[in-house]
Amino acid sequence: MAGPLLIATLLEPPSPDGSELTALPASVDWLEVRADLVGDIDTDWLRDHFRGRLLYSPRNQDGPDRVQRLRTAARHYDQIELEGELDLSDDLLQLIPPEKRLISWYGSVRELTDLSRHFERLSSVPAAAYKLVTNANTIGEEFLPLFLLNSLKRTDTIAFSHGPLGFWNRLVALQFGAPAIFGRAGNDSTVDMEPSIRKLIDDYGLPELNPVTEIFAIIGNPIFHSLSPRLHNASYRSMEHPALFLPLRVSSFAEFWSEFVLSRKLDTLGMPINGMTVASPHKEEALVKAKTVSDMARQAEAANILIRNNGWWNADTTDPDVIYTASRDRSVPVKAKRAAVIGCGGAGRAIAAALVQSGAGVTLINRGAERGEHAATLLGLPYIPLRDFDAEGYDIVVNATPVGRDTEEVPFAVERLNGDAVVIDLVYGSRPTPLIDTTRARRQIAIDGRDVLVAQVRHQFRMMTGKEMSFALAQQVLSHKNHK
């Protein structure tokens, strides 16, 4: 393989009309057929529906008919994956010439020396390409495939890992010579952060590959739904800024801070992490790790952005931007208005503080009493449990909870709103939330999560890079046709 190539992996049996295959973008070079999951599909049918080359993979299927299936596939496929532990017998190697071999290994390693030994064994057998996939059990193990590629300086080796942070290192691996990247032929898997081929194209501009000298990220859990990588990376490409923006699913912030940030492993690879936006549930912990903290972040006791500055980290929050934007760009009156903020996490607290700063009277609403009462004490504001909240009489209602993301839920009874009330929803998904749809149907002002996202991301981009993200580009990137 000469890369970077896009390889779409078929993980489910295709529909009778092959629509999944015909819908693949023209930039997809290969189709990997996971025969262990979809069976042996007629290759003439596959070629009728996919114009590229075919890779046969019988992964995890060790049985008496494995050799025969590989023999049969060798006559019809352009390349065959041969697992180093199972398939390197002399008779198979004689049948499958080197240019049709992708030799692979899957497993766990704790040290680079162990991974290097696996590569040396695989590479002793001539092949078109080699593939090593590690099951990373710690954040530190996520870096081993990158260190391997950096040491090899080869362009015939694919190496990446599955692990707690998801798929980030398969993207960075391209910077170190990995000739190809795999993505699902269908939709993304939010469970294991397995990206679709469409996501790799839309969010990272592949197969175009630009040099990277610094990393930015969004961290949280969940995080795979975020559109921030799409916006940031499109802007980097438009201005030829050598950076890459990644989503990192972080379960333990303390472990992430120690093993990913303070270890400076990315520094040793020549692409330091210089900034990150922070999503739930890590905004409070992020604040504690910073050397300097903005007044608003300190007041809310939460930060949603960390910027590296001469080795130290500065914390701030852009969550209040939606209030300033609503007032400035949408002519939403705030001063002396009655506002309710539903959700007392970091974003809700920061937005409530901004509303107070802008002259509004604010009531905090939360499902759980402990967090609601803590926010009320912190900000000196009244608190009402969500079950007792009535929207009547409020001029502004902000939803700072995840309720409504790709579900039919609404966080409160919308019919109780005053006719001139303004609704601000921080949530966005594949379509407008029921809260936004219902509010707009009532012909009231509704500011949805994508409007909030654009305002915040443009501010964060400026803080991270010192450059301006084009508003027109941001709108284009988030247009409906680009986000199906």
C-alpha positions in Angstrom: 0.0 0.0 0.0 1.1 3.5 -0.8 -0.6 6.0 1.4 -2.1 7.6 3.1 -5.0 5.4 1.9 -8.5 5.2 3.2 -9.7 1.7 4.0 -13.4 1.3 4.7 -14.1 -1.8 6.9 -17.3 -3.7 6.2 -18.4 -4.9 9.7 -22.0 -5.9 8.9 -23.5 -7.7 6.0 -24.3 -5.2 3.3 -27.9 -4.5 2.2 -29.1 -6.2 -0.9 -28.7 -3.1 -3.0 -25.2 -2.5 -1.7 -26.1 1.1 -0.8 -23.4 1.2 1.9 -20.7 0.6 -0.7 -22.0 2.8 -3.5 -22.3 5.6 -1.0 -18.6 5.4 0.0 -16.7 8.6 -1.2 -14.5 8.3 -4.2 -11.4 9.0 -2.1 -11.8 5.5 -0.4 -9.1 3.3 -1.9 -9.8 -0.1 -0.3 -12.7 -2.1 1.1 -11.8 -4.4 4.0 -14.2 -7.3 4.2 -14.3 -8.7 7.7 -15.2 -12.3 6.7 -15.5 -13.3 10.3 -18.4 -10.9 10.7 -20.0 -10.7 7.2 -19.1 -14.1 5.7 -17.7 -14.7 2.3 -19.4 -12.3 -0.1 -19.2 -12.8 -3.8 -16.4 -10.7 -5.0 -18.0 -10.0 -8.4 -21.0 -8.4 -6.5 -18.5 -6.4 -4.4 -16.8 -5.1 -7.4 -20.1 -4.1 -9.0 -20.8 -1.9 -6.0 -17.3 -0.7 -5.1 -14.7 0.7 -7.6 -11.6 0.3 -5.4 -9.5 -2.7 -4.3 -10.6 -5.5 -1.9 -8.9 -6.7 1.3 -9.9 -10.0 2.8 -9.7 -10.3 6.6 -10.7 -13.5 8.4 -9.9 -12.0 11.8 -10.6 -14.0 15.0 -11.9 -16.9 12.9 -9.6 -19.9 13.8 -11.2 -23.1 12.5 -10.4 -26.0 10.3 -11.7 -24.2 7.1 -9.5 -21.1 7.7 -6.7 -22.2 5.3 -9.2 -23.2 2.6 -11.0 -19.9 2.9 -7.7 -18.0 2.6 -6.8 -20.0 -0.4 -10.1 -19.2 -2.1 -9.9 -15.5 -1.2 -6.4 -15.3 -2.6 -7.8 -16.0 -6.1 -10.3 -13.2 -5.9 -9.1 -10.4 -3.6 -6.4 -7.9 -4.2 -4.9 -8.3 -0.8 -5.2 -10.9 2.0 -4.6 -10.2 5.7 -2.4 -13.0 7.2 -2.2 -13.0 11.0 1.3 -13.7 12.1 0.2 -16.1 14.8 -1.9 -18.3 12.4 -1.2 -17.9 8.7 2.5 -17.9 7.9 2.7 -21.5 6.8 4.9 -22.3 3.8 2.0 -23.5 1.7 0.0 -20.3 2.2 3.0 -18.1 1.6 3.7 -19.9 -1.6 0.1 -19.4 -2.7 -0.1 -15.7 -1.8 2.7 -13.6 -3.2 4.3 -10.8 -1.1 2.6 -8.0 -3.0 -0.8 -9.5 -1.9 0.1 -9.9 1.8 -0.9 -7.7 4.7 0.7 -9.4 7.7 -0.8 -8.5 11.0 -0.5 -8.9 14.8 -3.1 -8.1 17.5 -2.4 -8.1 21.2 -1.2 -6.4 24.4 2.3 -5.1 25.2 3.7 -3.0 28.0 7.0 -1.9 26.5 8.2 -0.7 23.2 10.8 -3.5 23.1 8.0 -6.0 23.1 6.2 -4.3 20.3 9.4 -4.0 18.3 10.0 -7.8 18.7 6.6 -8.5 17.2 7.3 -6.2 14.3 10.7 -7.8 13.7 9.0 -11.2 13.5 6.4 -10.0 11.1 8.7 -8.1 8.9 11.0 -11.1 8.4 8.3 -12.3 6.0 8.1 -10.2 2.8 4.8 -8.4 2.4 3.2 -5.3 0.9 2.4 -4.0 4.4 2.4 -4.8 8.1 -0.2 -4.0 10.7 0.1 -4.0 14.5 -2.8 -3.2 16.7 -2.4 -3.1 20.4 -5.0 -3.4 23.1 -3.9 -0.5 25.3 -4.8 -1.0 29.0 -3.2 2.3 30.1 -2.8 5.7 28.6 0.9 5.2 28.4 0.4 2.1 26.3 -1.5 4.2 23.8 1.8 5.8 22.8 3.7 2.6 22.0 2.6 2.3 18.3 3.6 5.9 17.7 7.1 5.3 19.3 7.4 2.2 17.1 6.6 4.1 13.9 8.9 6.9 14.9 11.7 4.5 15.4 11.1 2.6 12.2 10.9 5.5 9.7 9.1 3.1 7.3 6.1 3.7 5.1 4.8 0.1 5.0 3.7 -0.3 8.6 0.3 0.5 10.1 0.3 0.7 13.9 -2.3 2.0 16.3 -4.1 0.9 19.4 -7.5 0.5 20.9 -7.8 1.9 24.4 -9.3 4.3 26.9 -8.7 7.4 24.7 -10.2 5.9 21.6 -8.9 6.3 18.1 -6.6 9.4 18.4 -3.3 7.6 17.7 -4.4 6.1 14.4 -4.7 9.7 13.2 -1.3 10.8 14.6 0.3 7.6 13.2 -0.1 9.0 9.7 2.4 11.7 10.6 5.0 8.9 11.2 4.6 7.0 8.0 1.6 4.8 8.5 0.4 4.3 4.9 -3.3 3.8 5.6 -6.1 4.4 8.1 -9.2 2.2 8.7 -12.8 3.5 9.2 -16.2 1.8 9.4 -18.0 1.6 6.1 -21.2 2.4 8.0 -22.0 4.8 10.8 -19.7 5.7 13.7 -19.7 3.6 16.8 -20.1 5.8 19.8 -19.6 2.8 22.1 -16.0 2.1 21.2 -15.2 5.4 19.4 -14.7 3.6 16.1 -14.9 6.3 13.4 -16.7 5.9 10.1 -14.8 6.6 6.9 -17.1 9.6 6.5 -16.0 11.0 9.9 -12.3 10.6 9.0 -13.0 12.7 5.8 -15.3 15.3 7.3 -13.5 15.9 10.6 -9.8 15.4 9.6 -9.7 16.2 5.8 -8.4 12.8 4.9 -6.8 11.7 2.6 -5.2 15.1 2.5 -2.3 15.0 5.0 -0.7 18.2 6.2 2.3 18.4 8.6 1.5 18.7 12.3 3.8 20.5 14.8 1.3 20.8 17.7 -1.8 19.0 19.0 -5.0 20.5 20.4 -7.8 18.4 21.8 -11.2 18.2 23.4 -11.4 16.0 26.4 -14.5 14.6 28.1 -16.7 11.5 28.5 -18.7 11.1 26.3 -16.9 13.0 23.6 -17.3 11.3 20.2 -20.3 13.3 19.2 -18.3 16.6 19.4 -18.2 18.7 16.2 -15.2 20.7 17.6 -12.6 18.6 15.7 -14.5 19.3 12.4 -14.5 23.0 13.0 -10.9 23.3 14.2 -9.3 21.1 11.6 -11.1 22.7 8.7 -9.8 26.0 9.9 -6.3 24.7 10.3 -6.4 23.5 6.7 -7.8 26.8 5.4 -5.0 28.8 6.9 -2.3 26.1 6.5 -1.7 26.0 10.3 0.3 22.9 11.2 -1.9 21.5 13.9 -4.3 18.6 14.6 -7.4 18.7 16.8 -8.4 15.4 18.4 -11.2 14.1 20.6 -9.9 12.3 23.7 -12.3 10.3 25.7 -11.0 10.7 29.3 -12.4 8.6 32.2 -9.9 9.6 34.8 -8.7 13.2 34.6 -6.0 12.5 37.1 -4.6 9.7 35.1 -4.9 11.7 31.9 -3.1 14.7 33.4 -0.3 12.6 34.6 0.2 10.1 31.7 -0.8 12.2 28.7 0.0 15.8 29.7 2.7 15.9 32.3 4.6 13.0 30.8 5.2 15.2 27.7 5.3 12.1 25.5 3.9 14.1 22.6 6.7 16.7 23.1 9.3 13.9 22.4 7.4 13.1 19.2 7.7 16.7 18.0 4.0 17.6 18.4 3.3 18.9 21.9 -0.3 19.3 23.2 -0.7 23.1 23.6 -4.3 23.5 24.5 -7.5 21.6 25.2 -11.2 22.3 25.6 -12.7 20.6 28.5 -16.1 19.0 28.5 -18.1 17.2 31.2 -17.3 15.8 33.7 -13.8 17.3 34.0 -14.3 21.0 34.2 -13.8 21.2 38.0 -10.7 19.1 38.0 -9.2 21.1 35.1 -9.4 24.3 37.1 -7.3 22.8 39.9 -4.4 21.8 37.5 -3.9 25.3 36.1 -1.3 27.8 37.3 -3.4 30.8 36.5 -7.3 31.0 36.4 -9.6 33.7 35.0 -12.0 35.5 37.3 -15.0 33.9 35.7 -13.6 30.4 35.8 -12.8 30.9 39.5 -16.2 32.2 40.2 -17.9 29.2 38.5 -15.3 26.8 39.9 -15.0 25.3 36.5 -12.9 25.7 33.4 -13.7 24.6 29.8 -10.4 25.5 28.2 -6.7 25.0 29.2 -3.9 26.8 27.3 -0.3 25.9 27.6 2.0 28.9 28.2 5.7 28.4 28.6 5.2 25.0 30.2 2.4 26.2 32.5 -1.3 25.9 32.0 -3.9 28.7 32.1 -7.6 28.0 32.8 -10.5 30.0 31.5 -14.1 29.4 30.5 -15.9 30.3 27.3 -19.3 29.0 28.5 -20.6 32.5 29.2 -20.0 33.5 25.5 -23.6 32.4 24.6 -25.0 35.1 26.9 -22.8 37.9 25.5 -23.5 36.7 21.9 -27.3 36.5 22.5 -27.3 40.0 23.8 -25.0 41.4 21.1 -25.9 39.5 18.0 -29.5 38.5 18.6 -30.6 41.6 20.5 -31.8 39.5 23.4 -32.4 41.8 26.4 -30.7 40.5 29.6 -30.5 43.4 32.0 -33.3 43.2 34.7 -34.7 40.1 33.1 -35.7 36.9 35.0 -33.6 34.0 33.9 -33.6 30.3 34.8 -30.5 28.1 34.2 -31.3 24.3 34.1 -28.2 22.3 35.0 -25.6 23.3 37.7 -22.5 21.7 36.2 -19.5 23.8 35.1 -21.3 25.3 32.1 -24.5 26.1 33.9 -22.6 27.8 36.7 -20.5 29.9 34.3 -23.6 30.9 32.3 -25.5 31.8 35.5 -22.5 34.0 36.6 -22.5 35.7 33.2 -26.2 36.4 33.4 -25.8 38.0 36.9 -22.9 40.0 35.6 -25.2 41.2 32.7 -27.8 42.4 35.2 -30.3 39.5 35.1 -32.0 37.9 38.1 -31.1 34.2 38.0 -32.6 31.1 39.5 -30.7 27.8 39.4 -32.5 24.6 38.5 -31.1 21.1 38.9 -32.3 17.5 39.1 -29.9 16.6 41.9 -30.1 18.6 45.1 -26.4 18.3 46.1 -25.0 19.9 43.0 -27.9 22.4 42.9 -27.4 23.5 46.4 -23.6 23.7 46.0 -24.0 26.0 42.9 -26.5 28.1 44.8 -24.1 28.6 47.7 -21.2 29.3 45.4 -23.0 31.9 43.3 -25.4 33.3 46.0 -28.4 32.4 43.9 -31.7 30.7 44.6 -32.2 27.0 43.7 -35.3 25.1 42.7 -35.3 21.3 42.1 -36.2 20.4 38.5 -39.3 18.6 39.5 -40.7 21.8 41.0 -39.7 24.1 38.1 -42.4 26.1 36.3 -41.1 28.1 33.3 -44.0 30.6 33.5 -42.7 34.1 34.3 -39.2 33.6 33.1 -37.8 35.7 30.3 -34.8 33.5 29.5 -34.4 29.8 30.0 -31.1 28.1 29.5 -30.7 24.3 29.2 -27.3 23.4 30.3 -28.0 19.6 30.6 -27.5 16.9 28.0 -31.2 16.3 27.8 -32.5 16.2 24.2 -29.3 15.1 22.3 -30.7 12.7 19.7 -33.7 11.8 22.0 -37.3 13.1 22.2 -36.9 14.4 25.7 -37.3 18.0 26.8 -35.9 19.3 30.1 -39.1 21.2 31.2 -42.7 21.8 30.1 -42.2 24.2 27.2 -45.9 25.1 27.1 -45.5 27.0 30.3 -43.2 29.5 28.7 -44.3 33.1 28.3 -44.9 34.1 24.7 -41.9 36.3 24.5 -39.4 34.1 26.5 -36.1 33.2 24.9 -34.7 29.7 25.0 -31.0 28.8 24.9 -30.1 25.2 24.5 -26.5 24.1 24.8 -27.3 20.7 23.4 -26.7 19.8 19.7 -27.0 16.5 17.9 -27.7 15.2 14.4 -30.8 17.3 14.3 -32.3 20.2 16.3 -33.4 19.2 19.8 -37.1 18.8 20.7 -36.7 21.9 22.9 -35.5 24.0 20.0 -38.1 22.6 17.6 -41.0 23.2 20.1 -39.8 26.8 20.9 -39.5 27.7 17.2 -42.9 26.2 16.5 -44.2 28.8 19.1 -42.5 31.5 17.0 -40.1 32.4 19.9 -36.4 33.1 19.9 -34.4 29.9 20.2 -30.6 29.7 20.2 -29.6 26.2 19.6 -26.5 24.2 20.5 -24.8 24.8 17.1 -25.0 28.5 17.5 -23.6 28.1 21.0 -20.9 25.8 19.6 -19.8 28.3 16.9 -19.5 31.2 19.3 -17.5 29.1 21.8 -15.2 27.4 19.3 -14.3 30.6 17.5 -13.3 32.1 20.9 -11.4 29.0 21.8 -9.6 28.9 18.4 -8.5 32.5 19.0 -7.2 31.7 22.4 -5.3 28.6 21.2 -3.8 29.9 17.9 -4.0 33.6 18.1 -5.8 33.6 14.8 -9.5 34.2 13.8 -11.7 31.3 12.7 -13.8 32.4 9.7 -17.5 32.6 10.7 -18.5 31.8 7.1 -16.3 28.7 7.1 -17.7 27.6 10.5 -21.2 27.9 9.1 -20.3 26.0 6.0 -18.7 23.2 8.0 -21.8 22.8 10.1 -24.4 23.1 7.3 -26.9 20.3 7.2 -25.5 18.7 4.0 -22.1 18.5 5.7 -23.4 16.9 8.8 -25.6 13.9 7.9 
